[in-house]
Amino acid sequence: MRKVLLFVLCFITFVCYSQRKELADVNIDDFISETQISNDQTEHIEFIWWMPAEYWEAVFSKDKYSNPEETKAIIDILKKHIVIIVVKGKVGMFGGITYETRESILSNLNVYYNGSSLKYIKQDNLEPDLKNFITMIGPMMKNMIGQMGENMQIFVYENDKKSPVDVWNDGKLLAELKDFKATIELPLSSLLEEKLCPEGNKLYSGKWNFCPFHGKKLVAKSD
């Protein structure tokens, strides 16, 4: 077991060895897949989605009609907060879903960054611009995914000023919904330039140091 663990660890790199992607080059689907965690049980629906400010930066960067000043204002607000979207429901005998209320979800929801609990901000205490932006997300989700989107609950937490969540560096964001735990390991692979195996000439995650097949040290694509 120890040998296996050492083998795995040797392929994980630190962010200082990886190059950041331009947010305009980030694959949105890959970004979403790293920040969405769901429980695949057939009797329950449990879904947690962390939407960091960098997600919106990547989205807006692909929209040639977005206003740079408005975008910056939104991003500046979002970087001070952690936005978590949650859906929880029970699947009935014939596939119908009974969704839990916002109050029920909140009573069982805790969010941590590197072991420290983040402070929940009540809706009434949100900055007006942030509240308006959050309000806009709801209808957008409903249009995208129907009833499930309509029952998505959005929760906002304070981003610690002394130790803010950093998508580019080593860390861990953990959201606990009672027994369901969603762990997001940072940095996010989707935000890092892939590395090249010099022997297989294939690209791998920017979080890795070595090719898992040839054992060769991975190099930057530009090398």
C-alpha positions as CSV (number, residue, x, y, z in Angstrom):
1,M,0.0,0.0,0.0
2,R,2.8,2.4,0.9
3,K,4.5,1.8,-2.5
4,V,1.2,2.5,-4.3
5,L,0.8,5.7,-2.3
6,L,4.4,6.9,-3.2
7,F,3.8,6.0,-6.8
8,V,0.7,8.2,-6.9
9,L,2.2,11.1,-5.1
10,C,5.2,11.3,-7.4
11,F,2.8,12.3,-10.3
12,I,1.2,15.2,-8.4
13,T,2.9,18.6,-8.8
14,F,2.7,21.9,-7.1
15,V,1.1,24.9,-8.8
16,C,4.5,26.6,-9.1
17,Y,5.4,24.0,-11.7
18,S,2.3,24.6,-13.8
19,Q,1.3,27.4,-16.1
20,R,-2.1,29.1,-15.7
21,K,-4.4,29.1,-18.7
22,E,-5.8,32.3,-19.9
23,L,-9.4,32.3,-18.7
24,A,-10.6,32.8,-22.2
25,D,-9.0,29.5,-23.1
26,V,-10.6,27.5,-20.3
27,N,-13.0,24.8,-21.3
28,I,-16.2,25.6,-19.4
29,D,-17.5,22.0,-19.4
30,D,-14.2,20.9,-17.8
31,F,-14.5,23.7,-15.2
32,I,-18.0,22.8,-14.3
33,S,-17.2,19.1,-14.0
34,E,-14.5,19.9,-11.4
35,T,-16.8,22.2,-9.3
36,Q,-20.0,20.1,-9.4
37,I,-20.3,17.1,-7.1
38,S,-23.4,14.9,-7.0
39,N,-24.6,11.8,-5.1
40,D,-25.5,9.1,-7.5
41,Q,-27.9,7.2,-5.2
42,T,-31.2,6.3,-6.9
43,E,-33.4,7.2,-4.0
44,H,-32.0,10.7,-3.4
45,I,-30.7,13.7,-5.3
46,E,-27.9,15.5,-3.7
47,F,-26.0,18.1,-5.7
48,I,-23.5,20.7,-4.8
49,W,-22.0,23.2,-7.2
50,W,-19.3,25.8,-6.2
51,M,-19.3,28.8,-8.6
52,P,-16.0,30.7,-8.0
53,A,-15.5,34.1,-9.5
54,E,-13.1,32.6,-12.0
55,Y,-16.0,30.6,-13.5
56,W,-17.8,33.8,-14.4
57,E,-14.6,35.4,-15.6
58,A,-14.2,32.5,-18.0
59,V,-17.8,32.7,-19.1
60,F,-17.7,36.5,-19.7
61,S,-14.4,36.3,-21.5
62,K,-16.1,34.2,-24.2
63,D,-18.9,36.7,-24.6
64,K,-17.8,39.4,-27.1
65,Y,-20.8,41.5,-26.1
66,S,-20.0,41.6,-22.4
67,N,-19.2,45.0,-20.9
68,P,-15.7,45.0,-19.4
69,E,-16.6,47.6,-16.7
70,E,-19.7,45.7,-15.7
71,T,-17.9,42.4,-15.7
72,K,-15.1,43.7,-13.5
73,A,-17.6,45.1,-11.0
74,I,-19.4,41.7,-10.8
75,I,-16.1,39.8,-10.5
76,D,-14.8,42.1,-7.7
77,I,-18.0,41.5,-5.7
78,L,-17.9,37.7,-6.3
79,K,-14.2,37.4,-5.2
80,K,-15.2,38.5,-1.8
81,H,-17.7,35.6,-1.5
82,I,-18.1,31.9,-1.9
83,V,-21.2,31.0,-3.9
84,I,-22.6,27.4,-3.4
85,I,-25.6,26.0,-5.2
86,V,-27.4,23.0,-3.7
87,V,-30.2,20.7,-4.7
88,K,-31.5,18.0,-2.4
89,G,-34.5,15.8,-3.0
90,K,-36.1,12.4,-2.5
91,V,-37.0,10.3,-5.5
92,G,-40.5,8.7,-5.3
93,M,-41.6,5.2,-6.5
94,F,-42.6,6.5,-9.9
95,G,-39.7,9.0,-10.4
96,G,-41.3,12.1,-8.9
97,I,-38.9,14.2,-6.9
98,T,-39.8,15.9,-3.6
99,Y,-37.3,18.7,-3.1
100,E,-36.2,19.9,0.3
101,T,-36.8,23.5,1.3
102,R,-34.1,26.1,1.5
103,E,-34.4,26.2,5.3
104,S,-34.0,22.4,5.6
105,I,-30.9,22.4,3.4
106,L,-29.3,25.3,5.2
107,S,-29.7,23.6,8.6
108,N,-27.5,20.8,7.3
109,L,-25.0,22.7,5.2
110,N,-21.5,23.6,6.2
111,V,-18.7,24.8,4.1
112,Y,-14.9,24.7,4.9
113,Y,-11.7,25.9,3.3
114,N,-8.6,24.1,4.4
115,G,-10.4,23.0,7.5
116,S,-11.7,26.4,8.5
117,S,-15.5,26.9,8.6
118,L,-16.8,29.7,6.3
119,K,-19.4,32.1,7.6
120,Y,-22.8,32.0,5.9
121,I,-24.3,35.4,4.9
122,K,-28.0,35.8,5.2
123,Q,-29.8,36.9,2.1
124,D,-31.0,40.2,3.7
125,N,-27.3,41.0,4.5
126,L,-26.0,40.6,1.0
127,E,-24.7,43.6,-0.9
128,P,-27.5,44.9,-3.2
129,D,-25.6,44.2,-6.4
130,L,-24.6,40.7,-5.3
131,K,-28.2,40.0,-4.3
132,N,-29.5,41.1,-7.8
133,F,-26.9,39.0,-9.5
134,I,-27.8,35.9,-7.4
135,T,-31.5,36.6,-8.2
136,M,-30.6,36.4,-11.9
137,I,-29.0,33.0,-11.6
138,G,-32.3,31.3,-10.5
139,P,-34.3,31.9,-13.7
140,M,-31.2,31.1,-15.8
141,M,-30.9,27.7,-14.1
142,K,-34.6,27.0,-14.5
143,N,-34.4,27.7,-18.3
144,M,-31.3,25.4,-18.6
145,I,-32.4,22.4,-16.6
146,G,-36.1,22.8,-15.8
147,Q,-37.6,21.7,-12.4
148,M,-34.2,20.8,-10.9
149,G,-32.9,24.3,-11.8
150,E,-36.0,25.8,-10.3
151,N,-35.2,24.0,-7.0
152,M,-31.6,25.0,-6.8
153,Q,-30.8,26.9,-3.7
154,I,-28.0,29.5,-3.7
155,F,-26.0,30.1,-0.5
156,V,-23.3,32.8,-0.1
157,Y,-20.4,32.6,2.4
158,E,-17.7,35.0,3.3
159,N,-14.3,34.5,1.6
160,D,-11.7,34.9,4.4
161,K,-9.7,38.0,3.6
162,K,-6.6,36.6,5.3
163,S,-6.8,33.2,3.7
164,P,-9.1,33.5,0.6
165,V,-10.0,30.5,-1.5
166,D,-7.4,30.2,-4.3
167,V,-8.3,28.2,-7.3
168,W,-4.7,28.3,-8.5
169,N,-2.9,26.9,-5.4
170,D,-3.0,23.8,-3.2
171,G,-6.1,23.7,-1.0
172,K,-9.4,22.0,-0.3
173,L,-12.9,23.3,-0.4
174,L,-15.4,21.0,1.5
175,A,-19.1,21.3,1.5
176,E,-21.0,19.0,3.8
177,L,-24.7,18.4,3.4
178,K,-25.4,16.2,6.4
179,D,-23.9,12.8,5.4
180,F,-23.1,13.9,1.8
181,K,-19.6,15.5,1.5
182,A,-18.4,17.3,-1.7
183,T,-14.7,17.8,-1.7
184,I,-13.0,20.0,-4.3
185,E,-9.2,19.6,-4.5
186,L,-7.3,22.7,-5.6
187,P,-5.8,23.8,-7.9
188,L,-8.4,23.1,-10.6
189,S,-6.9,21.1,-13.5
190,S,-9.1,23.0,-15.9
191,L,-7.4,26.2,-15.1
192,L,-3.8,24.9,-15.7
193,E,-2.0,24.3,-19.0
194,E,-1.7,20.7,-19.8
195,K,1.8,19.1,-19.8
196,L,3.4,17.1,-22.5
197,C,4.9,13.6,-22.2
198,P,8.1,13.8,-24.4
199,E,8.0,10.1,-25.2
200,G,4.3,9.5,-25.8
201,N,3.7,13.1,-27.1
202,K,0.4,13.1,-25.2
203,L,-1.0,15.8,-22.9
204,Y,-1.7,15.3,-19.2
205,S,-3.0,17.3,-16.3
206,G,-1.0,20.3,-15.4
207,K,-1.1,19.0,-11.8
208,W,1.1,16.1,-12.6
209,N,4.9,15.9,-12.7
210,F,5.4,12.6,-14.6
211,C,3.7,10.6,-17.3
212,P,1.8,7.8,-15.6
213,F,2.6,5.4,-18.5
214,H,6.2,6.2,-19.4
215,G,7.5,7.7,-16.2
216,K,9.0,10.6,-18.1
217,K,9.0,14.0,-16.6
218,L,6.2,16.1,-18.1
219,V,7.2,19.3,-19.8
220,A,5.3,22.5,-20.6
221,K,3.7,22.5,-24.1
222,S,5.9,25.5,-25.1
223,D,9.2,23.7,-24.2
